[in-house]
């Protein structure tokens, strides 16, 4: 619980659940460097070990992410991601991944 609160207090992650030591699921606003690209173009899983599980858009239910999913801009999109805790933390730092 302490780790979850620490992640949320920093303001980088909207929600955080560590499932196992070193592996987590989190909700995060999309960093600017991801906006406008599809998941296939970004290659987050193959290049960075992060899987975008779903995208939650304002006023809509969360949608399962597929390769063609386009990451939306600051209009309220939220990414639900899974992967190694340290990599999710870097994603939460916005723009930590080079394209």
ZABA-662602 format. One record per residue: residue in one letter; x, y, z of N, C-alpha, C, O in turn. Coordinates in pm, whole numbers, padded with zeros to 5 digits, always signed. Last residue first. Example, Ala and Ser with C-alpha at 12.3 -4.5 7.8 and 13.67 -1.06 7.14 Angstrom:
// ZABA-662602
S+01285-00225+00708+01367-00106+00714+01290+00003+00787+01341+00114+00804A+01319-00569+00780+01230-00450+00780+01320-00330+00780+01424-00332+00846
This chain:
// ZABA-662602
X+01152+00797-02948+01083+00727-03055+01177+00649-03140+01134+00584-03236X+01243+00758-02603+01268+00813-02736+01191+00733-02841+01167+00614-02822X+01063+00804-02313+01097+00707-02416+01126+00777-02547+01040+00849-02598X+00982+01007-02150+01108+00941-02116+01151+00840-02222+01266+00795-02220X+00746+01142-02169+00849+01172-02267+00982+01105-02240+01083+01141-02300X+00657+01109-01850+00619+01181-01972+00738+01214-02063+00818+01304-02034X+00677+00954-01633+00757+01076-01632+00738+01157-01759+00799+01264-01774X+00543+00723-01689+00474+00825-01613+00548+00957-01607+00489+01061-01578X+00749+00576-01801+00639+00623-01887+00563+00734-01818+00523+00831-01882X+00892+00522-01567+00951+00607-01671+00846+00661-01766+00852+00777-01807X+00707+00354-01439+00745+00481-01377+00807+00575-01479+00779+00695-01478X+00714+00140-01613+00591+00216-01601+00620+00351-01537+00563+00452-01578X+00972+00052-01561+00940+00103-01694+00810+00182-01694+00796+00280-01768X+00955-00034-01296+01047+00075-01330+01017+00134-01467+01034+00254-01488X+00764-00248-01318+00737-00126-01242+00826-00011-01283+00777+00100-01304X+00697-00401-01628+00788-00384-01514+00767-00248-01448+00755-00146-01516X+00343-00379-01707+00483-00408-01735+00567-00394-01610+00515-00378-01500X+00061-00213-01852+00120-00314-01764+00265-00335-01804+00304-00312-01918X-00179+00058-01860-00059-00010-01904-00015-00116-01803-00050-00109-01685X-00414+00254-01987-00401+00151-01885-00290+00060-01935-00303-00006-02038X-00424+00600-02049-00373+00469-02088-00371+00377-01968-00331+00418-01859X-00674+00831-02118-00594+00769-02012-00552+00632-02063-00635+00556-02114X-00766+01140-02267-00734+00999-02280-00648+00953-02163-00561+01026-02115X-00814+01415-02253-00860+01330-02145-00834+01182-02160-00875+01104-02075X-00702+01555-02454-00847+01570-02436-00901+01473-02333-01022+01451-02326X-00434+01558-02528-00471+01599-02395-00620+01617-02372-00659+01688-02280X-00475+01296-02774-00404+01407-02712-00462+01441-02575-00532+01359-02515X-00458+00936-02813-00518+01068-02824-00439+01173-02749-00348+01143-02671X-00311+00690-03002-00305+00757-02872-00355+00899-02891-00303+00975-02974X-00494+00461-03185-00421+00587-03191-00427+00650-03052-00534+00663-02993X-00477+00119-03250-00523+00222-03157-00432+00344-03165-00310+00333-03155X-00379-00087-03400-00427+00030-03472-00475+00142-03380-00512+00249-03429X-00324-00290-03214-00213-00227-03286-00254-00096-03354-00173-00005-03366X-00546-00220-02938-00499-00304-03049-00391-00226-03122-00370-00108-03095X-00689-00216-02615-00593-00159-02711-00553-00264-02814-00530-00380-02782X-01025-00206-02528-00905-00288-02539-00815-00231-02647-00860-00201-02758X-01152+00086-02380-01147+00000-02499-01017-00078-02499-00911-00022-02472X-01368+00197-02125-01232+00162-02166-01240+00065-02283-01323-00026-02285X-01652+00389-02233-01593+00278-02160-01450+00258-02208-01415+00297-02320X-01662+00750-02239-01671+00618-02303-01613+00513-02211-01534+00543-02121X-01608+00998-02132-01746+00966-02167-01766+00831-02232-01877+00800-02277X-01275+01003-02248-01382+01069-02173-01521+01032-02225-01547+01034-02345X-01130+00677-02283-01156+00810-02338-01274+00871-02263-01363+00799-02219X-00884+00457-02208-01009+00512-02156-01023+00653-02207-00939+00739-02179X-00740+00179-02350-00744+00325-02353-00882+00367-02305-00983+00318-02354X-00541-00104-02241-00665-00039-02281-00646+00112-02284-00550+00166-02229X-00276-00191-02233-00384-00288-02224-00515-00229-02276-00590-00296-02346X+00028-00153-02354-00093-00073-02336-00208-00172-02345-00235-00229-02450X+00315-00273-02206+00198-00311-02284+00083-00217-02252+00045-00202-02136X+00661-00225-02224+00534-00176-02170+00421-00220-02263+00432-00205-02385X+00912-00271-02332+00859-00366-02234+00730-00324-02167+00692-00380-02065X+01019-00118-02535+01030-00067-02399+00971-00158-02292+00980-00127-02174X+00996-00243-02785+01110-00154-02760+01131-00119-02614+01243-00094-02571X+00765-00402-02770+00891-00460-02819+01012-00374-02785+01120-00428-02758X+00577-00222-02653+00603-00355-02597+00738-00408-02642+00817-00454-02559X+00582+00008-02816+00613+00017-02673+00646-00118-02613+00736-00128-02529X+00561+00082-03090+00635-00037-03050+00671-00039-02902+00781-00082-02865X+00450+00295-03237+00530+00322-03117+00613+00203-03073+00724+00220-03023X+00303+00177-03441+00412+00268-03474+00506+00288-03355+00627+00297-03371X+00114+00032-03290+00207-00039-03378+00327+00050-03413+00440+00002-03414X-00030+00234-03168+00053+00147-03084+00154+00070-03169+00266+00046-03125X-00002+00538-03361-00067+00411-03327+00027+00331-03237+00147+00356-03232X+00017+00883-03253+00074+00762-03314-00009+00640-03275-00078+00639-03173X-00085+01093-03110-00101+01095-03255-00046+00972-03326-00062+00959-03448X+00147+01094-02844+00022+01142-02900+00025+01143-03053+00121+01188-03115X+00392+01043-02735+00316+00928-02786+00191+00972-02864+00136+00893-02941X+00502+01271-02630+00574+01208-02741+00503+01084-02796+00549+01027-02895X+00337+01341-02415+00326+01414-02542+00393+01342-02658+00346+01351-02771X+00202+01051-02247+00307+01152-02266+00295+01216-02404+00249+01152-02499X-00130+00999-02141-00028+00974-02244+00075+01087-02251+00038+01204-02258X-00170+00933-01794-00202+01020-01909-00093+00998-02014+00023+00981-01979X-00219+00605-01665-00131+00719-01687-00184+00802-01804-00235+00747-01901X-00259+00343-01446-00329+00436-01532-00242+00560-01542-00197+00613-01441X-00094+00020-01430-00113+00160-01392-00200+00233-01492-00215+00191-01607X+00037-00272-01292-00061-00215-01385-00084-00073-01337-00094-00049-01217X+00364-00430-01254+00249-00350-01214+00155-00321-01330+00187-00341-01447X+00638-00588-01101+00544-00590-01213+00415-00520-01170+00363-00548-01062X+00802-00601-00873+00860-00553-00999+00767-00555-01118+00812-00526-01229X+00627-00847-00723+00748-00767-00709+00801-00729-00846+00840-00816-00924X+00298-00800-00854+00405-00888-00808+00527-00799-00791+00529-00687-00841X+00129-00590-00895+00075-00726-00891+00173-00825-00833+00134-00923-00769X+00071-00276-00788+00181-00369-00809+00127-00510-00789+00084-00545-00679X-00111-00031-00932-00127-00155-00856-00009-00244-00889+00011-00283-01004X-00210+00300-00957-00097+00209-00962-00127+00088-00875-00163+00102-00759X-00320+00596-01123-00347+00483-01035-00236+00382-01057-00175+00378-01164X-00186+00803-01241-00322+00827-01193-00367+00717-01100-00445+00741-01007X+00148+00908-01191+00056+00801-01227-00080+00830-01166-00090+00877-01052X+00262+01142-01103+00300+01091-01234+00203+00983-01283+00181+00969-01403X+00222+01230-00849+00141+01289-00954+00171+01237-01093+00113+01283-01191X+00330+01138-00619+00421+01207-00710+00346+01273-00825+00400+01362-00891X+00119+00997-00508+00152+01128-00453+00244+01206-00547+00235+01329-00553X+00127+00752-00639+00017+00844-00666+00048+00985-00617+00006+01082-00680X+00355+00628-00538+00343+00651-00682+00236+00754-00712+00252+00834-00804X+00288+00618-00266+00406+00694-00310+00398+00724-00459+00431+00835-00501X+00070+00442-00269+00051+00582-00230+00167+00668-00278+00146+00779-00326X+00206+00209-00345+00098+00262-00428+00076+00410-00397+00066+00492-00488X+00381+00170-00133+00435+00194-00267+00330+00255-00358+00361+00344-00438X+00197+00122+00075+00287+00237+00079+00344+00272-00057+00354+00389-00092X+00082-00119+00000+00000+00000+00000+00087+00125+00000+00054+00224-00066
